[in-house]
Amino acid sequence: MDRIEETTNVLRQINKFNSKEISDDILIKSVCDYFNEIKNDSLNQSDLKFLKYISNITGIPHYFDLLNNFEQNTEIEEYNLNTFSSLLYESTLHTNENMKVHKYQMKIMDLFETGKLNRYFLSASTSFGKTHIVFEIIKKMNYGNVVLIFPTIALLSENLEKLISDNNYSYFRDKYKIHTLSEVTEFDANNIFIYTPERFLSFKEKNPTTISFDFAFIDEIYKIDNEYLLDEEVKENERDVAYRLSVFYALENNVDILLAGPYIDFFDSQKNGYNGSFDNFLNQNKIELINYNQYEIVSKSYEDIKSKKHIEVDKYLEFDFETTKKTDRLIEIVKKINAINENTIVYCSTRNYTENYATTLLESTVFNNHSDNDYIDFINHISKNFSRDWTIIKALKKGIGVHHGLVPKYIQKEIISLFNSGQLKVLLSTTTITEGVNTSAKNLIVLHSKKGDKELKKFDAKNIAGRAGRFLYHYSGRVIVLQNDFMKAIDSEPEGIKHKNYDLQAPKDEIDLFYSKDEFLSQADQNRKTDIKLEQEKRGIPDDIFNLYKVVSRLDKIIIYDEINKLNALEIESINALIRKIQYKMDIDNDGFQTILKVIFPIVKSEKLKFLITETDKNGQFSILTHLLHFYLVGGFMSSVTFKIAQGKTIDKSISETAEFVYNTLKYQVVKYLGVFNIMFRFIQSQQNNKTFDDVAGIDRLLLKLEYNALTENGRIASDYGVPSSVVEYYENTDKSKDIKANFDNYEMKIFEKIEVIINGGDKFN
């Protein structure tokens, strides 16, 4: 199609829009596609005036600004009436001299008004820019205390860095004290808390009435419904519980709230029946639904390859395939995309597939000329601390990134940074790419239609496809499909979101009984709730103890309470010996820890964790978990890797198994069970020894170490941010900090300088 025809088409769409024949989302796609077509053309002054005009007709003036990324000179030398009109309209979208929102973001901002309860549930495309408007709303409404809840530590640290380091966000540094840790002892008049759901709940446990929030934002809100969760594998998962409880507590005291997520489907009684639970949730909490799912601010194109040999995706990209073999076609697609200097994400259903296909690309000739000089310090660092034989390192040397849940967190973060800066050309990823990670990918290649061994639903597929094209980077994103069933998922009927606490018919876990109104509990549910309360009263356990570790059920806490009361004097002394050792030296007393494992075992749900507890060493004395924890505490992540290599495992296997143990088993499951043991042990000891709960020593120091991998405040902030262990150690061991810093390699020094800005970025941060 030539320029005249393209221009005629977009004008035709504008006329249809003006006469209300098409909706604005259709106009957006048409204008976005037009910009994509002409972005590399030679543009004269008439072109620029026209482009300025149509970008403002759509309400997205950023489209015109984006031309600068394609080496276009966008200076308009002479203004006409349309240009003045465009500039006048654009000025209404500016929130300060350097920042502006698009029309649809402004519509959401305009909904927030002083003097009324502002509560909204926003579902929009991944390119909509949901998080950006949150900060603009905070500024507009001049809120005092704000909590922002993100799904991952990675997003928490990304937003923290933005507030601390970006000059466009100086307003927040000047007005607010910023908190990311749940252990907060000092507050200012104005505070911003940036948390994950789990950390928010921990903060609420420690500060039930200290702070009254004025505004709460919860991202990825679809996680209130377990059926919407995207996981690499089926495992013990209470994320939906944590999300529902976070929403429950965030809605207290008439707080203003914005709940947001991508492509959330809602029940349509005409198509898929009716489930009133979500409507009940909205209505009872006075929350208004805003549905912008159809507004793709960055246009998407889908190309289902199937068995086609010649495919012209657009004027920039076409393929002539010689075979139908998936690996050959993947290599050809990546080669062509690389030739036009664009980057791409390759979606895989499992971690093993990401590494296998990375090896496939590694062994091809596509990246033979790639240079890693720009990030050689990073390569040298991980080669020294891990192994040059690790597949992740081999791939990185050729410009290939691998992203999944068992890559150490700071390495994941650096890989994403290298990919976004264009130093890595391809990124192979599981669903972790949809979980709180922002990328600048133009292209997405789909190799599978599953997540783990589960078929993708429509929501999953849309969320994955949403990674193609990013607002302010691209006009359009390409989704290239090498697994035909993926398009079936895209085109399938949506499954509406549910909230089980507002559904009388929904089966409820025990935790849900205490966060659901009686009208949504069956008689059997109400009887269960009454029976649990009676068991609590029999033991004299107060509510403030039961309200700690909210994601663990009350009956499980009662079981732990009873198991502790069965312990004999020798076993109690072994636990006290463990506590003393933890206080003196960050290591465990094997006998004491073994006693705790005996106490918690009856409530452990994970078969893998049960195995680690019951399987013993060759002497039959201590469990494998006891030994693994000792190695981790004494030598950190790499000590555990070395232990596995000594057992004859490959470096790839040793690192992935250690990561699985540290990030899933240890930091998530073990901390949870040990935490419940700790509160019940301290409560029982306080009762028996006539002390206050706070005066009884427990294993709190161990729990802090396992959760954060750090004990000091600065060490925990650094750990959250995602840094090498040596940098965390610098903040943990102040007596040796000079010696530790003197031994930093080039990469560690670069990261240290970044985290210093975060930690020392202002006295209003902790």
LOVO-278171 format. One line per field, with one value per residue (C-alpha): y, z, x; residue number from 1; residue in one letter. Coordinates in steps of 0.2 Angstrom, whole numbers, always signed. Layout:
<kolvos>
v	c(Y:...)
w	c(Z:...)
u	c(X:...)
nr	c(NUM:...)
rest	c(A:...)
</kolvos>
This chain:
<kolvos>
v	c(+0:+17:+33:+41:+26:+24:+43:+41:+26:+35:+51:+40:+33:+50:+55:+40:+43:+61:+55:+42:+27:+20:+20:+28:+12:+8:+25:+23:+7:+15:+30:+20:+8:+24:+30:+13:+13:+31:+31:+29:+39:+55:+68:+86:+100:+96:+78:+84:+95:+82:+69:+82:+84:+66:+61:+74:+68:+51:+60:+52:+66:+54:+46:+62:+63:+45:+50:+56:+38:+35:+49:+61:+79:+84:+103:+112:+128:+136:+134:+133:+133:+114:+115:+128:+118:+103:+111:+119:+102:+94:+107:+101:+84:+90:+87:+96:+104:+87:+74:+72:+58:+53:+56:+40:+41:+59:+52:+41:+55:+66:+53:+57:+71:+79:+77:+60:+42:+37:+19:+11:-6:-3:-17:-11:-17:-19:-4:+8:+15:+10:+13:+30:+38:+32:+44:+58:+54:+55:+72:+78:+73:+78:+62:+60:+42:+31:+12:+5:-14:-23:-42:-44:-37:-33:-20:-14:-10:-3:+10:+14:+18:+29:+39:+41:+44:+51:+70:+69:+62:+74:+79:+63:+64:+81:+77:+59:+47:+32:+14:-3:-13:-20:-16:+3:+12:+30:+39:+57:+67:+60:+43:+31:+13:+2:-16:-34:-41:-52:-37:-26:-40:-41:-22:-23:-36:-25:-9:-13:+5:+16:+22:+27:+26:+39:+30:+12:+6:-13:-19:-36:-37:-52:-62:-62:-76:-92:-97:-82:-85:-88:-100:-109:-125:-132:-129:-124:-107:-95:-79:-77:-78:-64:-54:-55:-51:-36:-30:-33:-23:-9:-6:-1:+16:+23:+24:+29:+15:+10:-8:-12:-26:-31:-39:-45:-53:-50:-61:-59:-67:-68:-79:-88:-87:-76:-76:-62:-63:-50:-38:-41:-36:-20:-15:-19:-9:+5:+2:+7:-4:+4:-7:-1:-18:-14:+1:-5:+10:+0:-9:-28:-39:-58:-69:-87:-96:-113:-122:-107:-106:-87:-75:-56:-49:-31:-21:-23:-41:-57:-75:-89:-105:-120:-132:-134:-139:-127:-125:-121:-108:-100:-98:-90:-78:-73:-70:-59:-49:-47:-41:-26:-22:-26:-37:-51:-61:-80:-87:-105:-115:-122:-117:-132:-126:-109:-116:-129:-116:-104:-118:-120:-102:-103:-117:-108:-95:-80:-72:-77:-59:-53:-44:-44:-30:-18:-30:-39:-34:-43:-59:-59:-57:-71:-82:-80:-82:-96:-106:-102:-119:-112:-111:-94:-87:-96:-88:-71:-71:-72:-59:-72:-69:-82:-77:-89:-91:-101:-88:-79:-63:-50:-59:-59:-40:-37:-48:-38:-22:-28:-33:-17:-7:-17:-26:-43:-47:-61:-66:-83:-83:-92:-83:-74:-61:-57:-56:-38:-36:-22:-25:-15:-30:-26:-44:-59:-77:-90:-108:-115:-114:-120:-113:-128:-142:-132:-125:-106:-97:-82:-71:-79:-78:-60:-56:-65:-57:-40:-41:-37:-18:-5:+12:+26:+13:+6:+10:-8:-25:-41:-58:-72:-89:-105:-115:-115:-118:-101:-92:-103:-97:-79:-81:-92:-87:-77:-83:-70:-65:-71:-66:-81:-71:-64:-80:-91:-106:-105:-118:-109:-112:-110:-93:-87:-90:-76:-63:-67:-60:-72:-69:-77:-92:-108:-115:-128:-114:-105:-120:-123:-105:-107:-124:-116:-101:-114:-123:-106:-101:-118:-114:-96:-90:-72:-64:-54:-70:-78:-63:-65:-75:-72:-84:-99:-106:-105:-124:-126:-113:-123:-139:-130:-124:-142:-149:-137:-141:-160:-156:-162:-151:-158:-153:-136:-133:-139:-125:-112:-118:-115:-97:-93:-99:-89:-73:-76:-83:-84:-103:-117:-129:-146:-153:-138:-136:-154:-152:-138:-148:-161:-148:-141:-157:-160:-144:-145:-147:-148:-165:-159:-150:-166:-176:-164:-165:-184:-189:-190:-190:-206:-207:-206:-192:-175:-171:-165:-149:-146:-148:-138:-123:-124:-123:-109:-99:-102:-100:-92:-97:-103:-114:-123:-124:-131:-144:-150:-151:-162:-174:-176:-164:-152:-134:-130:-143:-137:-119:-122:-134:-122:-108:-119:-122:-104:-94:-106:-119:-108:-90:-95:-111:-113:-95:-97:-113:-107:-90:-99:-110:-94:-85:-100:-104:-86:-85:-102:-97:-80:-88:-101:-89:-74:-63:-52:-59:-46:-51:-69:-73:-83:-87:-69:-66:-82:-77:-60:-68:-81:-68:-54:-63:-48:-42:-23:-11:-6:-24:-28:-13:-19:-37:-31:-20:-36:-35:-47:-55:-46:-29:-35:-41:-23:-16:-31:-31:-13:-17:-25:-14:-6:-23:-29:-14:-15:-33:-28:-32:-19:-25:-26:-8:-2:-10:-3:+15:+13:+6:+19:+32:+22:+20:+38:+46:+56:+56:+53:+35:+19)
w	c(+0:-5:+6:-3:+0:+18:+21:+13:+24:+40:+34:+31:+48:+56:+47:+52:+70:+69:+62:+77:+65:+74:+92:+98:+101:+82:+78:+89:+80:+63:+68:+77:+62:+51:+61:+61:+42:+39:+54:+43:+28:+23:+31:+26:+35:+28:+34:+52:+53:+48:+60:+74:+70:+70:+85:+95:+87:+95:+111:+111:+107:+112:+95:+87:+100:+97:+79:+87:+91:+73:+69:+63:+65:+72:+73:+65:+57:+53:+62:+55:+64:+66:+73:+86:+90:+93:+104:+114:+117:+121:+134:+144:+145:+153:+172:+172:+160:+155:+158:+150:+150:+136:+134:+142:+157:+160:+160:+174:+183:+181:+190:+206:+215:+233:+244:+238:+240:+225:+221:+204:+197:+180:+167:+152:+140:+144:+134:+143:+156:+172:+184:+177:+181:+199:+203:+194:+205:+221:+216:+210:+226:+238:+248:+265:+267:+252:+250:+233:+231:+217:+214:+215:+224:+206:+203:+221:+218:+200:+207:+222:+211:+200:+215:+222:+206:+193:+192:+186:+203:+214:+221:+230:+237:+244:+251:+257:+267:+257:+265:+258:+273:+284:+300:+301:+317:+312:+301:+294:+291:+273:+269:+254:+257:+242:+246:+239:+246:+258:+265:+266:+277:+288:+290:+295:+308:+316:+314:+315:+320:+318:+300:+292:+273:+261:+245:+240:+223:+220:+204:+195:+204:+194:+207:+219:+208:+209:+192:+184:+192:+179:+186:+178:+187:+199:+217:+234:+230:+242:+231:+229:+248:+250:+237:+244:+261:+255:+246:+262:+273:+260:+259:+277:+284:+267:+259:+240:+230:+212:+208:+191:+180:+161:+150:+165:+158:+166:+166:+152:+156:+137:+133:+148:+162:+177:+192:+204:+216:+207:+205:+224:+228:+218:+224:+242:+242:+231:+218:+200:+185:+171:+156:+144:+138:+120:+120:+113:+114:+105:+90:+90:+74:+75:+62:+64:+54:+53:+38:+27:+17:+12:+24:+23:+40:+35:+24:+36:+39:+28:+28:+16:+26:+19:+31:+43:+58:+73:+78:+60:+59:+75:+70:+53:+62:+75:+61:+51:+66:+71:+54:+55:+72:+83:+98:+102:+117:+114:+125:+131:+143:+155:+161:+153:+136:+138:+141:+127:+114:+120:+116:+99:+95:+103:+91:+76:+66:+70:+83:+78:+76:+92:+104:+123:+126:+132:+147:+149:+167:+171:+161:+171:+187:+185:+177:+193:+205:+196:+182:+164:+159:+165:+150:+155:+153:+137:+130:+137:+128:+111:+115:+121:+138:+148:+160:+172:+191:+195:+188:+203:+206:+203:+187:+181:+184:+174:+160:+158:+159:+145:+134:+136:+132:+116:+121:+121:+105:+111:+127:+131:+145:+154:+161:+172:+158:+163:+181:+186:+172:+160:+144:+128:+115:+98:+94:+103:+96:+104:+104:+116:+120:+138:+155:+162:+158:+159:+143:+142:+144:+135:+149:+149:+130:+130:+144:+135:+119:+127:+129:+111:+109:+123:+124:+121:+112:+98:+88:+86:+92:+82:+89:+78:+83:+80:+90:+82:+98:+105:+93:+99:+116:+110:+101:+115:+126:+141:+159:+170:+186:+202:+221:+231:+247:+239:+232:+243:+232:+231:+242:+255:+263:+281:+280:+269:+282:+293:+278:+271:+277:+284:+269:+258:+270:+269:+285:+285:+283:+297:+308:+303:+308:+325:+329:+325:+337:+350:+348:+349:+365:+373:+372:+377:+361:+358:+341:+340:+340:+327:+316:+313:+298:+290:+275:+287:+294:+312:+313:+307:+321:+334:+328:+331:+348:+353:+346:+356:+372:+369:+370:+385:+395:+385:+368:+375:+380:+363:+355:+367:+363:+345:+349:+358:+344:+331:+342:+344:+326:+311:+311:+318:+332:+323:+338:+341:+323:+321:+336:+327:+311:+321:+327:+310:+300:+303:+294:+279:+263:+250:+246:+242:+258:+267:+258:+264:+282:+282:+272:+283:+282:+280:+299:+300:+313:+304:+290:+273:+276:+292:+282:+267:+279:+288:+271:+266:+282:+283:+265:+255:+238:+231:+246:+242:+224:+228:+240:+225:+213:+226:+224:+206:+198:+183:+186:+177:+188:+204:+201:+197:+212:+224:+217:+219:+237:+241:+232:+233:+248:+260:+257:+255:+263:+277:+283:+284:+294:+305:+308:+314:+326:+332:+337:+345:+355:+361:+366:+376:+384:+389:+397:+406:+412:+416:+403:+389:+372:+366:+381:+375:+363:+347:+330:+323:+318:+308:+300:+295:+287:+277:+271:+266:+266:+277:+295:+294:+286:+272:+269:+267:+255:+245:+244:+238:+225:+218:+220:+221:+239:+241:+240:+253:+264:+263:+272:+284:+290:+294:+303:+287:+274:+268:+265:+256:+245:+241:+234:+223:+204:+191:+190:+209:+210:+197:+206:+223:+216:+210:+227:+236:+227:+233:+251:+253:+241:+254:+273:+269:+264:+274)
u	c(+0:+7:+7:-7:-18:-12:-16:-33:-38:-33:-43:-58:-57:-56:-71:-80:-75:-81:-98:-98:-98:-83:-77:-61:-52:-54:-47:-33:-28:-29:-19:-6:-4:-2:+12:+20:+20:+27:+39:+55:+49:+56:+44:+41:+33:+15:+18:+23:+8:-4:+4:+3:-15:-20:-10:-21:-37:-34:-30:-12:+0:+14:+13:+20:+34:+39:+45:+61:+65:+66:+78:+65:+66:+49:+52:+37:+43:+26:+10:-7:-24:-24:-7:-11:-27:-17:-4:-18:-26:-10:-6:-22:-14:+2:+4:+21:+33:+41:+27:+9:-4:-15:-33:-39:-27:-34:-52:-47:-38:-54:-64:-55:-62:-60:-75:-81:-76:-66:-65:-62:-57:-48:-44:-34:-22:-4:+1:-11:+1:-9:+5:+10:-7:-7:+7:-2:-18:-8:-1:-19:-27:-13:-15:-6:-3:-2:+1:+6:+5:+14:+15:+34:+49:+56:+42:+43:+61:+58:+45:+56:+71:+60:+54:+71:+81:+70:+69:+52:+47:+55:+38:+37:+54:+50:+33:+34:+44:+45:+44:+47:+51:+37:+46:+43:+46:+46:+33:+32:+16:+15:+21:+21:+22:+28:+24:+20:+4:+13:+23:+8:+0:+15:+15:-4:+0:+14:+4:-15:-20:-4:-7:-24:-22:-29:-26:-22:-17:-16:-8:-11:-28:-34:-24:-39:-45:-35:-40:-32:-15:-1:+12:+26:+21:+8:+14:+8:+1:-8:-6:-24:-27:-14:-21:-39:-33:-23:-39:-49:-37:-34:-53:-54:-59:-66:-50:-49:-43:-38:-37:-29:-24:-23:-36:-47:-63:-80:-95:-107:-124:-128:-112:-105:-119:-119:-108:-113:-98:-88:-103:-106:-88:-89:-106:-104:-87:-94:-81:-84:-79:-68:-66:-52:-47:-50:-39:-23:-12:+1:-6:-5:-3:-4:+4:-1:+13:+5:+12:+14:+31:+31:+24:+24:+21:+23:+34:+48:+48:+44:+50:+53:+54:+62:+56:+41:+52:+49:+67:+72:+58:+62:+80:+75:+62:+75:+88:+77:+72:+90:+94:+82:+89:+74:+73:+61:+54:+52:+38:+41:+29:+43:+60:+68:+61:+69:+86:+84:+79:+93:+105:+97:+100:+117:+122:+115:+125:+113:+123:+140:+145:+138:+150:+148:+160:+147:+143:+159:+160:+143:+149:+166:+156:+144:+158:+168:+154:+145:+153:+158:+149:+132:+120:+114:+132:+135:+119:+123:+139:+130:+117:+103:+94:+85:+72:+63:+60:+75:+88:+95:+85:+99:+104:+86:+86:+102:+96:+80:+90:+102:+87:+78:+94:+96:+112:+103:+93:+82:+75:+68:+55:+41:+26:+38:+39:+20:+23:+29:+42:+43:+51:+54:+51:+44:+41:+35:+37:+25:+32:+19:+1:+3:+10:+19:+7:-9:-17:-17:-34:-39:-33:-16:-14:-19:-7:+8:+4:+3:+22:+24:+26:+28:+20:+33:+45:+34:+19:+15:+20:+21:+15:+22:+14:+23:+10:-7:-17:-11:-23:-37:-34:-33:-50:-58:-73:-67:-69:-76:-66:-74:-72:-75:-78:-94:-101:-112:-110:-91:-81:-71:-55:-54:-46:-60:-72:-66:-65:-83:-99:-112:-123:-110:-107:-117:-124:-110:-98:-105:-104:-86:-82:-91:-82:-65:-69:-73:-57:-48:-57:-53:-35:-37:-28:-32:-36:-21:-10:-22:-21:-2:+3:-14:-11:-10:-27:-32:-34:-16:-11:-20:-11:+5:+0:-5:+11:+22:+12:+17:+36:+45:+58:+73:+65:+60:+78:+84:+73:+80:+98:+93:+87:+103:+114:+104:+106:+125:+129:+118:+118:+106:+108:+103:+94:+83:+79:+75:+62:+54:+53:+44:+31:+27:+27:+8:+3:+15:+6:+20:+26:+43:+45:+38:+52:+66:+60:+58:+73:+88:+107:+117:+118:+99:+100:+95:+84:+91:+82:+92:+108:+103:+98:+115:+124:+114:+116:+134:+139:+124:+117:+134:+138:+122:+127:+144:+136:+125:+140:+149:+134:+139:+126:+129:+131:+114:+105:+114:+110:+92:+89:+97:+86:+71:+75:+80:+66:+52:+54:+65:+59:+41:+36:+48:+47:+28:+28:+43:+34:+18:+29:+38:+22:+14:+30:+32:+14:+15:+31:+24:+9:+20:+33:+21:+30:+23:+24:+37:+48:+50:+64:+61:+68:+63:+81:+82:+65:+72:+87:+77:+64:+77:+94:+99:+97:+101:+89:+101:+105:+87:+84:+99:+93:+76:+84:+93:+111:+126:+128:+144:+135:+122:+137:+144:+129:+128:+146:+150:+166:+172:+164:+180:+188:+173:+171:+190:+187:+172:+174:+169:+151:+149:+155:+143:+128:+135:+135:+117:+111:+120:+109:+94:+99:+106:+95:+86:+83:+64:+67:+68)
nr	c(1:2:3:4:5:6:7:8:9:10:11:12:13:14:15:16:17:18:19:20:21:22:23:24:25:26:27:28:29:30:31:32:33:34:35:36:37:38:39:40:41:42:43:44:45:46:47:48:49:50:51:52:53:54:55:56:57:58:59:60:61:62:63:64:65:66:67:68:69:70:71:72:73:74:75:76:77:78:79:80:81:82:83:84:85:86:87:88:89:90:91:92:93:94:95:96:97:98:99:100:101:102:103:104:105:106:107:108:109:110:111:112:113:114:115:116:117:118:119:120:121:122:123:124:125:126:127:128:129:130:131:132:133:134:135:136:137:138:139:140:141:142:143:144:145:146:147:148:149:150:151:152:153:154:155:156:157:158:159:160:161:162:163:164:165:166:167:168:169:170:171:172:173:174:175:176:177:178:179:180:181:182:183:184:185:186:187:188:189:190:191:192:193:194:195:196:197:198:199:200:201:202:203:204:205:206:207:208:209:210:211:212:213:214:215:216:217:218:219:220:221:222:223:224:225:226:227:228:229:230:231:232:233:234:235:236:237:238:239:240:241:242:243:244:245:246:247:248:249:250:251:252:253:254:255:256:257:258:259:260:261:262:263:264:265:266:267:268:269:270:271:272:273:274:275:276:277:278:279:280:281:282:283:284:285:286:287:288:289:290:291:292:293:294:295:296:297:298:299:300:301:302:303:304:305:306:307:308:309:310:311:312:313:314:315:316:317:318:319:320:321:322:323:324:325:326:327:328:329:330:331:332:333:334:335:336:337:338:339:340:341:342:343:344:345:346:347:348:349:350:351:352:353:354:355:356:357:358:359:360:361:362:363:364:365:366:367:368:369:370:371:372:373:374:375:376:377:378:379:380:381:382:383:384:385:386:387:388:389:390:391:392:393:394:395:396:397:398:399:400:401:402:403:404:405:406:407:408:409:410:411:412:413:414:415:416:417:418:419:420:421:422:423:424:425:426:427:428:429:430:431:432:433:434:435:436:437:438:439:440:441:442:443:444:445:446:447:448:449:450:451:452:453:454:455:456:457:458:459:460:461:462:463:464:465:466:467:468:469:470:471:472:473:474:475:476:477:478:479:480:481:482:483:484:485:486:487:488:489:490:491:492:493:494:495:496:497:498:499:500:501:502:503:504:505:506:507:508:509:510:511:512:513:514:515:516:517:518:519:520:521:522:523:524:525:526:527:528:529:530:531:532:533:534:535:536:537:538:539:540:541:542:543:544:545:546:547:548:549:550:551:552:553:554:555:556:557:558:559:560:561:562:563:564:565:566:567:568:569:570:571:572:573:574:575:576:577:578:579:580:581:582:583:584:585:586:587:588:589:590:591:592:593:594:595:596:597:598:599:600:601:602:603:604:605:606:607:608:609:610:611:612:613:614:615:616:617:618:619:620:621:622:623:624:625:626:627:628:629:630:631:632:633:634:635:636:637:638:639:640:641:642:643:644:645:646:647:648:649:650:651:652:653:654:655:656:657:658:659:660:661:662:663:664:665:666:667:668:669:670:671:672:673:674:675:676:677:678:679:680:681:682:683:684:685:686:687:688:689:690:691:692:693:694:695:696:697:698:699:700:701:702:703:704:705:706:707:708:709:710:711:712:713:714:715:716:717:718:719:720:721:722:723:724:725:726:727:728:729:730:731:732:733:734:735:736:737:738:739:740:741:742:743:744:745:746:747:748:749:750:751:752:753:754:755:756:757:758:759:760:761:762:763:764:765:766)
rest	c(M:D:R:I:E:E:T:T:N:V:L:R:Q:I:N:K:F:N:S:K:E:I:S:D:D:I:L:I:K:S:V:C:D:Y:F:N:E:I:K:N:D:S:L:N:Q:S:D:L:K:F:L:K:Y:I:S:N:I:T:G:I:P:H:Y:F:D:L:L:N:N:F:E:Q:N:T:E:I:E:E:Y:N:L:N:T:F:S:S:L:L:Y:E:S:T:L:H:T:N:E:N:M:K:V:H:K:Y:Q:M:K:I:M:D:L:F:E:T:G:K:L:N:R:Y:F:L:S:A:S:T:S:F:G:K:T:H:I:V:F:E:I:I:K:K:M:N:Y:G:N:V:V:L:I:F:P:T:I:A:L:L:S:E:N:L:E:K:L:I:S:D:N:N:Y:S:Y:F:R:D:K:Y:K:I:H:T:L:S:E:V:T:E:F:D:A:N:N:I:F:I:Y:T:P:E:R:F:L:S:F:K:E:K:N:P:T:T:I:S:F:D:F:A:F:I:D:E:I:Y:K:I:D:N:E:Y:L:L:D:E:E:V:K:E:N:E:R:D:V:A:Y:R:L:S:V:F:Y:A:L:E:N:N:V:D:I:L:L:A:G:P:Y:I:D:F:F:D:S:Q:K:N:G:Y:N:G:S:F:D:N:F:L:N:Q:N:K:I:E:L:I:N:Y:N:Q:Y:E:I:V:S:K:S:Y:E:D:I:K:S:K:K:H:I:E:V:D:K:Y:L:E:F:D:F:E:T:T:K:K:T:D:R:L:I:E:I:V:K:K:I:N:A:I:N:E:N:T:I:V:Y:C:S:T:R:N:Y:T:E:N:Y:A:T:T:L:L:E:S:T:V:F:N:N:H:S:D:N:D:Y:I:D:F:I:N:H:I:S:K:N:F:S:R:D:W:T:I:I:K:A:L:K:K:G:I:G:V:H:H:G:L:V:P:K:Y:I:Q:K:E:I:I:S:L:F:N:S:G:Q:L:K:V:L:L:S:T:T:T:I:T:E:G:V:N:T:S:A:K:N:L:I:V:L:H:S:K:K:G:D:K:E:L:K:K:F:D:A:K:N:I:A:G:R:A:G:R:F:L:Y:H:Y:S:G:R:V:I:V:L:Q:N:D:F:M:K:A:I:D:S:E:P:E:G:I:K:H:K:N:Y:D:L:Q:A:P:K:D:E:I:D:L:F:Y:S:K:D:E:F:L:S:Q:A:D:Q:N:R:K:T:D:I:K:L:E:Q:E:K:R:G:I:P:D:D:I:F:N:L:Y:K:V:V:S:R:L:D:K:I:I:I:Y:D:E:I:N:K:L:N:A:L:E:I:E:S:I:N:A:L:I:R:K:I:Q:Y:K:M:D:I:D:N:D:G:F:Q:T:I:L:K:V:I:F:P:I:V:K:S:E:K:L:K:F:L:I:T:E:T:D:K:N:G:Q:F:S:I:L:T:H:L:L:H:F:Y:L:V:G:G:F:M:S:S:V:T:F:K:I:A:Q:G:K:T:I:D:K:S:I:S:E:T:A:E:F:V:Y:N:T:L:K:Y:Q:V:V:K:Y:L:G:V:F:N:I:M:F:R:F:I:Q:S:Q:Q:N:N:K:T:F:D:D:V:A:G:I:D:R:L:L:L:K:L:E:Y:N:A:L:T:E:N:G:R:I:A:S:D:Y:G:V:P:S:S:V:V:E:Y:Y:E:N:T:D:K:S:K:D:I:K:A:N:F:D:N:Y:E:M:K:I:F:E:K:I:E:V:I:I:N:G:G:D:K:F:N)
</kolvos>
